[in-house]
């Protein structure tokens, strides 16, 4: 493959059935947020007030600047592989390869973890699902999602729309029913009394960054979206505020109604729903949480499997991975191979490995934002239908804010992440020298 692939269209562009704006919004939302679940531990570690402040402030230093970068670069280079090819255009083959390799490897941890978490919730309803049965359910879910993704982005979008509707309904009902019980100030106390500073501002902040990550990831399927130069910025304009509301509103409503911030723990939204609306609402909320992991896995497979396809087009990985499905036009072999790796890793819980995943995610986000700066410098005449506003100051904000937050998050990593995160990153250069393209 030639370097024309950096700016040009891949063969998938003409083969696949493309998604419209509304469908793409649901796909992006399901990847970045999907539901309010996952923040519960932040309430007890950082305090209710600080948790709510995080969800009002953090986006302006993390996902909003990254979204501005992704919007500009997608309109300039709407190519399959997204940020991998942006990085390659900005800094060359080595850094481009690392962006793609780190992201694909990170998806192995993420995809398998979501399958495991889904099965954990299913086990709540069926306690006998343990051991090998737990593994079979997780792999079966991966298989179903793989089939949906082989059928293409339009099918993925339809499934995402249905799943997100099912998730939204019990959350909305809980918020409405909580109004009659509002007797507490959800911002009090601001932070937990007598807690270590690191726990309040380190662990809680790192979790917040995790919740607001991924807004550049769907750039990998730019060629499978109708009019991506317009659709991608518009989708971000919808998804970012919707994500903020998804985390902030249910948390504030539950705290205002119950005031028991010390009792919050993983999966607490199910308990809150039961206290507010009764057992039926608690059951519905638990079911919504399980569906959330199906929805995220669905969009994760979509975004991550285009990475090996694009890298194979560029000559790094086997051309075997560029084969398209004869009916659906999707890179079905890349999808199936990725899903097989998810299945191999779905035997055990991957809680510790998620702390390693955040290192890989931050590394790709950093490469994405600095690519925007580099391409403004080296290719100022590149046509950009959307530009980060406020000129050079806006660009500086979009680059510096995520870099600062990345540093904070890495310093705040737990001991396992600090030990193995750098090791996993260093495996990227090793892979490059193994897979790098040789001169003809």
DRENDO-1510 file (C-alpha; in Angstrom, 1 decimal, always signed):
<recs>
REC; n; res; u; v; w
REC; 1; UNK; +0.0; +0.0; +0.0 .
REC; 2; UNK; +1.1; +3.6; -0.7 .
REC; 3; UNK; +1.0; +6.6; +1.5 .
REC; 4; UNK; -2.0; +7.7; -0.5 .
REC; 5; UNK; -4.0; +5.8; +2.1 .
REC; 6; UNK; -3.3; +8.5; +4.7 .
REC; 7; UNK; -5.5; +11.0; +2.9 .
REC; 8; UNK; -7.3; +8.8; +0.4 .
REC; 9; UNK; -10.3; +6.5; +0.6 .
REC; 10; UNK; -10.1; +2.9; +1.5 .
REC; 11; UNK; -11.9; +0.2; -0.5 .
REC; 12; UNK; -14.5; -0.1; +2.3 .
REC; 13; UNK; -15.9; +3.3; +1.4 .
REC; 14; UNK; -17.8; +2.1; -1.7 .
REC; 15; UNK; -18.7; -1.3; -0.4 .
REC; 16; UNK; -20.4; -0.6; +2.9 .
REC; 17; UNK; -24.0; +0.7; +3.6 .
REC; 18; UNK; -23.5; +4.0; +5.4 .
REC; 19; UNK; -25.2; +5.3; +8.6 .
REC; 20; UNK; -27.1; +8.5; +8.8 .
REC; 21; UNK; -26.7; +11.2; +11.4 .
REC; 22; UNK; -29.3; +10.0; +13.9 .
REC; 23; UNK; -28.0; +6.4; +13.8 .
REC; 24; UNK; -24.4; +7.7; +14.2 .
REC; 25; UNK; -25.4; +9.8; +17.2 .
REC; 26; UNK; -26.7; +6.7; +19.0 .
REC; 27; UNK; -23.6; +4.7; +18.1 .
REC; 28; UNK; -21.3; +7.5; +19.4 .
REC; 29; UNK; -23.4; +7.9; +22.5 .
REC; 30; UNK; -23.4; +4.2; +23.2 .
REC; 31; UNK; -19.6; +4.1; +22.9 .
REC; 32; UNK; -18.8; +7.1; +25.0 .
REC; 33; UNK; -21.5; +6.9; +27.7 .
REC; 34; UNK; -24.4; +4.5; +27.2 .
REC; 35; UNK; -25.8; +5.1; +30.7 .
REC; 36; UNK; -25.0; +6.6; +34.1 .
REC; 37; UNK; -23.6; +3.4; +35.4 .
REC; 38; UNK; -20.0; +3.3; +36.5 .
REC; 39; UNK; -19.7; +6.5; +38.5 .
REC; 40; UNK; -21.2; +5.2; +41.8 .
REC; 41; UNK; -17.9; +4.7; +43.6 .
REC; 42; UNK; -16.9; +8.2; +42.7 .
REC; 43; UNK; -19.6; +9.5; +45.2 .
REC; 44; UNK; -18.1; +7.8; +48.2 .
REC; 45; UNK; -14.4; +8.4; +47.2 .
REC; 46; UNK; -14.7; +12.0; +46.2 .
REC; 47; UNK; -17.8; +13.1; +47.9 .
REC; 48; UNK; -21.2; +14.0; +46.4 .
REC; 49; UNK; -20.4; +17.6; +45.9 .
REC; 50; UNK; -17.1; +17.0; +44.3 .
REC; 51; UNK; -18.6; +14.3; +42.1 .
REC; 52; UNK; -21.2; +16.6; +40.7 .
REC; 53; UNK; -18.6; +19.4; +40.2 .
REC; 54; UNK; -16.4; +16.9; +38.3 .
REC; 55; UNK; -19.3; +16.2; +35.9 .
REC; 56; UNK; -19.9; +19.9; +35.3 .
REC; 57; UNK; -16.2; +20.9; +34.9 .
REC; 58; UNK; -14.1; +17.9; +33.7 .
REC; 59; UNK; -15.6; +17.9; +30.2 .
REC; 60; UNK; -14.2; +21.4; +29.5 .
REC; 61; UNK; -10.7; +20.1; +30.2 .
REC; 62; UNK; -11.0; +16.6; +28.6 .
REC; 63; UNK; -13.8; +15.5; +26.3 .
REC; 64; UNK; -14.8; +18.9; +24.9 .
REC; 65; UNK; -11.3; +19.8; +23.7 .
REC; 66; UNK; -10.7; +16.3; +22.3 .
REC; 67; UNK; -14.1; +16.5; +20.6 .
REC; 68; UNK; -13.1; +19.8; +18.9 .
REC; 69; UNK; -9.9; +18.2; +17.7 .
REC; 70; UNK; -11.7; +15.1; +16.4 .
REC; 71; UNK; -14.3; +17.3; +14.6 .
REC; 72; UNK; -11.6; +19.4; +12.9 .
REC; 73; UNK; -9.5; +16.4; +11.8 .
REC; 74; UNK; -12.5; +14.4; +10.6 .
REC; 75; UNK; -13.6; +17.2; +8.4 .
REC; 76; UNK; -10.0; +17.6; +7.0 .
REC; 77; UNK; -9.3; +13.8; +6.7 .
REC; 78; UNK; -12.5; +11.7; +6.8 .
REC; 79; UNK; -10.6; +8.4; +6.3 .
REC; 80; UNK; -11.0; +4.9; +7.7 .
REC; 81; UNK; -8.8; +4.5; +10.7 .
REC; 82; UNK; -9.4; +8.0; +11.9 .
REC; 83; UNK; -6.9; +9.2; +14.5 .
REC; 84; UNK; -4.4; +6.4; +13.5 .
REC; 85; UNK; -4.1; +8.0; +10.0 .
REC; 86; UNK; -4.1; +11.5; +11.4 .
REC; 87; UNK; -1.2; +10.7; +13.6 .
REC; 88; UNK; +0.6; +9.0; +10.7 .
REC; 89; UNK; +0.1; +12.1; +8.5 .
REC; 90; UNK; +1.3; +14.4; +11.3 .
REC; 91; UNK; +4.3; +12.5; +12.7 .
REC; 92; UNK; +5.1; +9.7; +10.3 .
REC; 93; UNK; +4.9; +5.9; +10.2 .
REC; 94; UNK; +6.3; +5.2; +13.7 .
REC; 95; UNK; +3.9; +7.3; +15.7 .
REC; 96; UNK; +1.0; +6.4; +13.4 .
REC; 97; UNK; +1.7; +2.7; +14.0 .
REC; 98; UNK; +1.8; +3.2; +17.8 .
REC; 99; UNK; -1.6; +5.1; +17.7 .
REC; 100; UNK; -3.2; +2.2; +15.9 .
REC; 101; UNK; -1.4; -0.6; +17.7 .
REC; 102; UNK; -2.0; +0.8; +21.2 .
REC; 103; UNK; -5.7; +1.4; +20.4 .
REC; 104; UNK; -6.3; -2.1; +19.0 .
REC; 105; UNK; -4.5; -3.7; +22.0 .
REC; 106; UNK; -6.6; -1.6; +24.4 .
REC; 107; UNK; -9.8; -2.9; +22.7 .
REC; 108; UNK; -8.9; -6.4; +23.7 .
REC; 109; UNK; -9.0; -5.5; +27.4 .
REC; 110; UNK; -12.1; -3.3; +26.9 .
REC; 111; UNK; -14.2; -5.7; +24.8 .
REC; 112; UNK; -13.6; -8.7; +27.0 .
REC; 113; UNK; -14.2; -6.6; +30.2 .
REC; 114; UNK; -17.7; -5.5; +28.9 .
REC; 115; UNK; -18.6; -9.1; +28.1 .
REC; 116; UNK; -17.6; -10.1; +31.7 .
REC; 117; UNK; -19.4; -7.2; +33.3 .
REC; 118; UNK; -22.6; -8.0; +31.3 .
REC; 119; UNK; -22.4; -11.6; +32.5 .
REC; 120; UNK; -21.9; -10.4; +36.1 .
REC; 121; UNK; -25.2; -8.6; +35.9 .
REC; 122; UNK; -26.9; -11.6; +34.3 .
REC; 123; UNK; -25.7; -13.6; +37.3 .
REC; 124; UNK; -27.6; -11.3; +39.5 .
REC; 125; UNK; -30.8; -12.7; +37.9 .
REC; 126; UNK; -29.5; -16.2; +37.5 .
REC; 127; UNK; -27.1; -17.0; +40.4 .
REC; 128; UNK; -26.2; -20.4; +39.0 .
REC; 129; UNK; -24.3; -18.8; +36.2 .
REC; 130; UNK; -20.8; -19.3; +37.6 .
REC; 131; UNK; -17.5; -20.9; +36.4 .
REC; 132; UNK; -17.7; -22.3; +32.8 .
REC; 133; UNK; -21.3; -21.2; +32.5 .
REC; 134; UNK; -20.2; -17.6; +33.2 .
REC; 135; UNK; -17.6; -17.9; +30.4 .
REC; 136; UNK; -20.1; -19.4; +27.9 .
REC; 137; UNK; -22.6; -16.5; +28.5 .
REC; 138; UNK; -19.8; -13.9; +28.0 .
REC; 139; UNK; -18.5; -15.6; +24.8 .
REC; 140; UNK; -22.1; -16.0; +23.5 .
REC; 141; UNK; -22.7; -12.3; +23.9 .
REC; 142; UNK; -19.4; -11.6; +22.0 .
REC; 143; UNK; -20.7; -13.9; +19.3 .
REC; 144; UNK; -24.0; -12.1; +18.9 .
REC; 145; UNK; -22.3; -8.7; +18.8 .
REC; 146; UNK; -19.8; -9.9; +16.3 .
REC; 147; UNK; -22.7; -11.0; +14.0 .
REC; 148; UNK; -24.4; -7.6; +14.3 .
REC; 149; UNK; -21.1; -5.9; +13.4 .
REC; 150; UNK; -20.4; -8.1; +10.4 .
REC; 151; UNK; -23.8; -6.9; +9.0 .
REC; 152; UNK; -22.5; -3.3; +9.1 .
REC; 153; UNK; -22.8; +0.1; +10.8 .
REC; 154; UNK; -26.5; +0.6; +9.9 .
REC; 155; UNK; -27.4; -2.6; +11.8 .
REC; 156; UNK; -25.1; -1.5; +14.6 .
REC; 157; UNK; -26.9; +1.8; +14.7 .
REC; 158; UNK; -30.3; +0.3; +14.8 .
REC; 159; UNK; -29.3; -2.0; +17.7 .
REC; 160; UNK; -27.7; +0.9; +19.5 .
REC; 161; UNK; -30.9; +3.0; +19.2 .
REC; 162; UNK; -33.1; +0.2; +20.6 .
REC; 163; UNK; -30.6; -0.6; +23.5 .
REC; 164; UNK; -30.2; +3.1; +24.5 .
REC; 165; UNK; -34.0; +3.6; +24.6 .
REC; 166; UNK; -34.3; +0.6; +26.9 .
REC; 167; UNK; -31.5; +2.1; +29.1 .
REC; 168; UNK; -33.0; +5.6; +29.1 .
REC; 169; UNK; -36.5; +4.6; +30.2 .
REC; 170; UNK; -35.9; +3.4; +33.8 .
REC; 171; UNK; -33.3; +6.2; +34.4 .
REC; 172; UNK; -35.8; +8.8; +33.3 .
REC; 173; UNK; -38.6; +7.3; +35.5 .
REC; 174; UNK; -36.3; +7.3; +38.5 .
REC; 175; UNK; -35.4; +10.9; +38.0 .
REC; 176; UNK; -39.1; +11.9; +37.7 .
REC; 177; UNK; -40.2; +9.9; +40.7 .
REC; 178; UNK; -37.3; +11.3; +42.8 .
REC; 179; UNK; -38.7; +14.9; +42.6 .
REC; 180; UNK; -41.3; +14.2; +45.3 .
REC; 181; UNK; -38.5; +13.1; +47.7 .
REC; 182; UNK; -36.1; +16.0; +47.3 .
REC; 183; UNK; -35.1; +16.9; +50.8 .
REC; 184; UNK; -31.3; +17.0; +50.7 .
REC; 185; UNK; -28.7; +19.2; +49.2 .
REC; 186; UNK; -26.9; +16.9; +46.7 .
REC; 187; UNK; -23.7; +19.0; +46.9 .
REC; 188; UNK; -23.3; +18.4; +50.7 .
REC; 189; UNK; -20.7; +17.4; +51.8 .
REC; 190; UNK; -18.4; +18.7; +49.2 .
REC; 191; UNK; -15.8; +16.1; +50.0 .
REC; 192; UNK; -15.8; +13.1; +52.5 .
REC; 193; UNK; -14.5; +14.1; +55.9 .
REC; 194; UNK; -11.2; +12.7; +57.1 .
REC; 195; UNK; -10.4; +11.1; +53.7 .
REC; 196; UNK; -6.9; +11.1; +52.1 .
REC; 197; UNK; -6.5; +13.9; +49.6 .
REC; 198; UNK; -5.3; +11.4; +47.0 .
REC; 199; UNK; -8.5; +9.5; +47.2 .
REC; 200; UNK; -10.6; +12.6; +46.7 .
REC; 201; UNK; -8.7; +14.3; +43.9 .
REC; 202; UNK; -6.7; +11.3; +42.5 .
REC; 203; UNK; -8.9; +8.3; +42.3 .
REC; 204; UNK; -12.1; +10.2; +41.7 .
REC; 205; UNK; -10.6; +12.4; +39.0 .
REC; 206; UNK; -9.1; +9.4; +37.2 .
REC; 207; UNK; -12.6; +7.8; +37.2 .
REC; 208; UNK; -14.1; +11.0; +35.8 .
REC; 209; UNK; -11.5; +11.0; +33.0 .
REC; 210; UNK; -12.4; +7.4; +32.2 .
REC; 211; UNK; -16.1; +8.2; +32.0 .
REC; 212; UNK; -15.5; +11.0; +29.5 .
REC; 213; UNK; -13.0; +9.2; +27.3 .
REC; 214; UNK; -13.5; +8.0; +23.7 .
REC; 215; UNK; -15.0; +10.9; +21.8 .
REC; 216; UNK; -12.3; +10.6; +19.0 .
REC; 217; UNK; -12.7; +6.8; +18.7 .
REC; 218; UNK; -15.6; +6.8; +16.2 .
REC; 219; UNK; -13.4; +8.7; +13.7 .
REC; 220; UNK; -12.2; +5.2; +12.7 .
REC; 221; UNK; -15.5; +4.6; +10.8 .
REC; 222; UNK; -15.6; +8.0; +9.1 .
REC; 223; UNK; -16.0; +6.4; +5.6 .
REC; 224; UNK; -19.0; +4.4; +6.8 .
REC; 225; UNK; -21.0; +7.6; +7.7 .
REC; 226; UNK; -23.0; +9.7; +5.3 .
REC; 227; UNK; -21.3; +13.1; +4.8 .
REC; 228; UNK; -18.8; +12.6; +7.6 .
REC; 229; UNK; -17.5; +16.2; +7.3 .
REC; 230; UNK; -20.9; +17.4; +8.6 .
REC; 231; UNK; -22.1; +14.4; +10.5 .
REC; 232; UNK; -19.2; +14.0; +12.8 .
REC; 233; UNK; -19.2; +17.5; +14.3 .
REC; 234; UNK; -23.0; +17.5; +14.5 .
REC; 235; UNK; -22.9; +14.1; +16.3 .
REC; 236; UNK; -20.4; +15.5; +18.8 .
REC; 237; UNK; -22.5; +18.6; +19.4 .
REC; 238; UNK; -25.3; +16.3; +20.5 .
REC; 239; UNK; -23.4; +13.6; +22.3 .
REC; 240; UNK; -21.2; +15.7; +24.6 .
REC; 241; UNK; -23.9; +17.6; +26.4 .
REC; 242; UNK; -26.1; +14.5; +26.4 .
REC; 243; UNK; -23.3; +12.6; +28.1 .
REC; 244; UNK; -22.8; +15.3; +30.8 .
REC; 245; UNK; -26.6; +15.2; +31.5 .
REC; 246; UNK; -26.6; +11.4; +31.7 .
REC; 247; UNK; -24.0; +11.4; +34.5 .
REC; 248; UNK; -25.1; +14.6; +36.3 .
REC; 249; UNK; -28.9; +14.5; +36.4 .
REC; 250; UNK; -29.6; +11.0; +37.8 .
REC; 251; UNK; -26.8; +11.3; +40.3 .
REC; 252; UNK; -28.1; +14.7; +41.6 .
REC; 253; UNK; -31.7; +13.4; +41.7 .
REC; 254; UNK; -30.8; +10.3; +43.7 .
REC; 255; UNK; -28.6; +12.3; +46.1 .
REC; 256; UNK; -31.3; +14.9; +46.6 .
REC; 257; UNK; -33.9; +12.3; +47.3 .
REC; 258; UNK; -32.0; +9.9; +49.5 .
REC; 259; UNK; -29.0; +11.9; +50.9 .
REC; 260; UNK; -27.2; +8.6; +51.7 .
REC; 261; UNK; -24.0; +9.3; +49.8 .
REC; 262; UNK; -22.0; +7.1; +52.2 .
REC; 263; UNK; -23.9; +4.0; +51.0 .
REC; 264; UNK; -23.1; +4.4; +47.4 .
REC; 265; UNK; -21.1; +1.6; +45.8 .
REC; 266; UNK; -20.7; -0.2; +42.5 .
REC; 267; UNK; -24.2; -0.9; +41.0 .
REC; 268; UNK; -25.8; +1.5; +43.5 .
REC; 269; UNK; -28.2; +3.0; +40.9 .
REC; 270; UNK; -30.2; -0.2; +41.2 .
REC; 271; UNK; -30.5; +0.3; +44.9 .
REC; 272; UNK; -31.4; +3.9; +44.5 .
REC; 273; UNK; -34.1; +3.1; +42.0 .
REC; 274; UNK; -35.6; +0.5; +44.3 .
REC; 275; UNK; -35.6; +3.0; +47.2 .
REC; 276; UNK; -37.3; +5.6; +45.1 .
REC; 277; UNK; -39.7; +3.6; +43.0 .
REC; 278; UNK; -39.9; +0.2; +44.5 .
REC; 279; UNK; -38.7; -3.3; +43.6 .
REC; 280; UNK; -40.0; -3.1; +40.0 .
REC; 281; UNK; -37.9; +0.0; +39.3 .
REC; 282; UNK; -34.9; -1.5; +40.9 .
REC; 283; UNK; -35.3; -4.6; +38.7 .
REC; 284; UNK; -35.6; -2.4; +35.6 .
REC; 285; UNK; -32.5; -0.4; +36.5 .
REC; 286; UNK; -30.5; -3.5; +37.0 .
REC; 287; UNK; -31.6; -4.8; +33.6 .
REC; 288; UNK; -30.7; -1.4; +32.1 .
REC; 289; UNK; -27.2; -1.7; +33.6 .
REC; 290; UNK; -26.8; -5.1; +32.0 .
REC; 291; UNK; -28.0; -3.7; +28.6 .
REC; 292; UNK; -25.5; -0.9; +29.0 .
REC; 293; UNK; -22.6; -3.3; +28.6 .
REC; 294; UNK; -24.2; -4.9; +25.6 .
REC; 295; UNK; -24.5; -1.4; +24.0 .
REC; 296; UNK; -20.9; -0.4; +24.8 .
REC; 297; UNK; -19.6; -3.7; +23.5 .
REC; 298; UNK; -21.6; -3.3; +20.3 .
REC; 299; UNK; -20.0; +0.1; +19.5 .
REC; 300; UNK; -16.6; -1.0; +20.8 .
REC; 301; UNK; -16.4; -3.8; +18.2 .
REC; 302; UNK; -17.4; -1.3; +15.5 .
REC; 303; UNK; -14.8; +1.3; +16.3 .
REC; 304; UNK; -11.8; -0.9; +17.2 .
REC; 305; UNK; -12.0; -3.4; +14.4 .
REC; 306; UNK; -11.5; -0.8; +11.7 .
REC; 307; UNK; -8.0; -0.2; +13.2 .
REC; 308; UNK; -6.4; -3.5; +12.0 .
REC; 309; UNK; -8.2; -3.1; +8.7 .
REC; 310; UNK; -6.7; +0.3; +8.1 .
REC; 311; UNK; -3.2; -0.8; +9.3 .
REC; 312; UNK; -3.4; -3.8; +7.0 .
REC; 313; UNK; -4.3; -1.5; +4.1 .
REC; 314; UNK; -1.2; +0.5; +4.9 .
REC; 315; UNK; +1.0; -2.6; +4.8 .
REC; 316; UNK; +1.7; -3.1; +8.5 .
REC; 317; UNK; -0.5; -6.1; +9.1 .
REC; 318; UNK; -1.5; -9.0; +6.9 .
REC; 319; UNK; -3.5; -8.1; +3.8 .
REC; 320; UNK; -5.7; -11.0; +5.0 .
REC; 321; UNK; -7.4; -8.5; +7.3 .
REC; 322; UNK; -8.5; -6.2; +4.5 .
REC; 323; UNK; -11.0; -8.8; +3.1 .
REC; 324; UNK; -14.5; -7.5; +3.0 .
REC; 325; UNK; -17.7; -9.4; +3.4 .
REC; 326; UNK; -19.2; -10.1; +0.0 .
REC; 327; UNK; -22.7; -9.1; +1.0 .
REC; 328; UNK; -22.2; -6.4; +3.8 .
REC; 329; UNK; -18.9; -4.8; +2.7 .
REC; 330; UNK; -17.5; -5.0; +6.2 .
REC; 331; UNK; -14.0; -6.1; +7.2 .
REC; 332; UNK; -15.4; -9.3; +8.6 .
REC; 333; UNK; -12.1; -11.1; +9.2 .
REC; 334; UNK; -10.8; -8.2; +11.3 .
REC; 335; UNK; -14.0; -8.3; +13.3 .
REC; 336; UNK; -14.0; -12.0; +13.8 .
REC; 337; UNK; -10.3; -12.2; +14.8 .
REC; 338; UNK; -10.7; -9.3; +17.3 .
REC; 339; UNK; -13.8; -11.0; +18.7 .
REC; 340; UNK; -11.9; -14.3; +19.1 .
REC; 341; UNK; -9.2; -12.4; +21.2 .
REC; 342; UNK; -12.0; -10.9; +23.3 .
REC; 343; UNK; -13.3; -14.4; +24.0 .
REC; 344; UNK; -9.9; -15.7; +25.0 .
REC; 345; UNK; -9.7; -12.9; +27.6 .
REC; 346; UNK; -13.2; -13.2; +28.9 .
REC; 347; UNK; -12.5; -16.0; +31.4 .
REC; 348; UNK; -11.5; -13.8; +34.3 .
REC; 349; UNK; -12.5; -10.4; +35.6 .
REC; 350; UNK; -10.2; -7.7; +34.2 .
REC; 351; UNK; -10.6; -5.1; +36.9 .
REC; 352; UNK; -6.8; -4.6; +37.3 .
REC; 353; UNK; -6.2; -4.6; +33.6 .
REC; 354; UNK; -8.6; -1.7; +33.1 .
REC; 355; UNK; -6.0; +0.4; +35.0 .
REC; 356; UNK; -3.5; -0.6; +32.3 .
REC; 357; UNK; -6.1; +0.2; +29.6 .
REC; 358; UNK; -6.3; +3.8; +30.7 .
REC; 359; UNK; -2.6; +4.2; +29.8 .
REC; 360; UNK; -3.2; +3.0; +26.3 .
REC; 361; UNK; -6.3; +5.2; +25.9 .
REC; 362; UNK; -4.5; +8.3; +27.2 .
REC; 363; UNK; -1.6; +7.6; +24.9 .
REC; 364; UNK; -3.8; +7.6; +21.8 .
REC; 365; UNK; -5.7; +10.7; +23.0 .
REC; 366; UNK; -2.4; +12.6; +23.4 .
REC; 367; UNK; -1.3; +11.6; +19.9 .
REC; 368; UNK; -4.6; +12.7; +18.6 .
REC; 369; UNK; -4.5; +16.2; +20.1 .
REC; 370; UNK; -0.9; +16.9; +19.3 .
REC; 371; UNK; -1.6; +15.8; +15.7 .
REC; 372; UNK; -4.1; +18.6; +15.4 .
REC; 373; UNK; -1.3; +21.1; +16.3 .
REC; 374; UNK; +1.2; +19.5; +14.0 .
REC; 375; UNK; -1.1; +19.4; +11.0 .
REC; 376; UNK; -2.0; +23.1; +11.5 .
REC; 377; UNK; +1.7; +23.8; +11.4 .
REC; 378; UNK; +2.7; +21.5; +8.5 .
REC; 379; UNK; -0.4; +21.5; +6.4 .
REC; 380; UNK; -2.1; +24.9; +7.0 .
REC; 381; UNK; -3.8; +24.8; +3.6 .
REC; 382; UNK; -5.5; +21.5; +4.3 .
REC; 383; UNK; -9.2; +22.1; +3.8 .
REC; 384; UNK; -11.1; +22.0; +7.1 .
REC; 385; UNK; -14.9; +22.3; +6.9 .
REC; 386; UNK; -14.8; +22.7; +10.7 .
REC; 387; UNK; -12.0; +24.5; +12.6 .
REC; 388; UNK; -11.4; +24.7; +16.3 .
REC; 389; UNK; -12.8; +28.2; +17.2 .
REC; 390; UNK; -10.9; +31.1; +18.7 .
REC; 391; UNK; -7.8; +30.7; +16.4 .
REC; 392; UNK; -4.5; +29.9; +18.0 .
REC; 393; UNK; -5.8; +30.3; +21.5 .
REC; 394; UNK; -8.6; +27.8; +20.8 .
REC; 395; UNK; -6.0; +25.3; +19.4 .
REC; 396; UNK; -3.8; +25.8; +22.4 .
REC; 397; UNK; -6.8; +25.1; +24.7 .
REC; 398; UNK; -7.7; +22.0; +22.8 .
REC; 399; UNK; -4.2; +20.6; +23.0 .
REC; 400; UNK; -2.9; +21.8; +26.4 .
REC; 401; UNK; -6.0; +20.9; +28.5 .
REC; 402; UNK; -6.1; +17.2; +27.6 .
REC; 403; UNK; -2.3; +17.0; +28.0 .
REC; 404; UNK; -2.5; +18.4; +31.6 .
REC; 405; UNK; -5.4; +16.1; +32.5 .
REC; 406; UNK; -3.6; +13.1; +31.0 .
REC; 407; UNK; -0.6; +13.8; +33.3 .
REC; 408; UNK; -2.8; +14.0; +36.3 .
REC; 409; UNK; -4.6; +10.8; +35.5 .
REC; 410; UNK; -1.4; +8.8; +35.0 .
REC; 411; UNK; +0.1; +10.1; +38.2 .
REC; 412; UNK; -3.2; +9.1; +40.0 .
REC; 413; UNK; -3.0; +5.5; +38.6 .
REC; 414; UNK; -3.2; +2.7; +41.1 .
REC; 415; UNK; -0.1; +0.7; +41.8 .
REC; 416; UNK; -0.9; -2.0; +39.2 .
REC; 417; UNK; -1.3; +0.6; +36.5 .
REC; 418; UNK; +1.9; +2.4; +37.4 .
REC; 419; UNK; +3.8; -0.8; +37.3 .
REC; 420; UNK; +2.4; -2.4; +34.1 .
REC; 421; UNK; +1.0; +0.6; +32.1 .
REC; 422; UNK; +4.5; +1.8; +30.9 .
REC; 423; UNK; +5.4; -1.8; +30.1 .
REC; 424; UNK; +2.4; -2.2; +27.8 .
REC; 425; UNK; +3.2; +1.1; +26.1 .
REC; 426; UNK; +6.8; +0.0; +25.4 .
REC; 427; UNK; +5.6; -3.1; +23.7 .
REC; 428; UNK; +4.3; -0.8; +20.9 .
REC; 429; UNK; +7.8; +0.1; +19.6 .
REC; 430; UNK; +8.7; -3.5; +19.8 .
REC; 431; UNK; +5.7; -4.4; +17.6 .
REC; 432; UNK; +6.6; -1.6; +15.2 .
REC; 433; UNK; +10.0; -3.0; +14.5 .
REC; 434; UNK; +8.5; -6.4; +14.0 .
REC; 435; UNK; +5.7; -5.4; +11.7 .
REC; 436; UNK; +7.1; -2.3; +10.0 .
REC; 437; UNK; +6.9; -2.2; +6.3 .
REC; 438; UNK; +10.1; -3.4; +4.6 .
REC; 439; UNK; +11.3; -1.7; +1.4 .
REC; 440; UNK; +10.3; -3.5; -1.8 .
</recs>
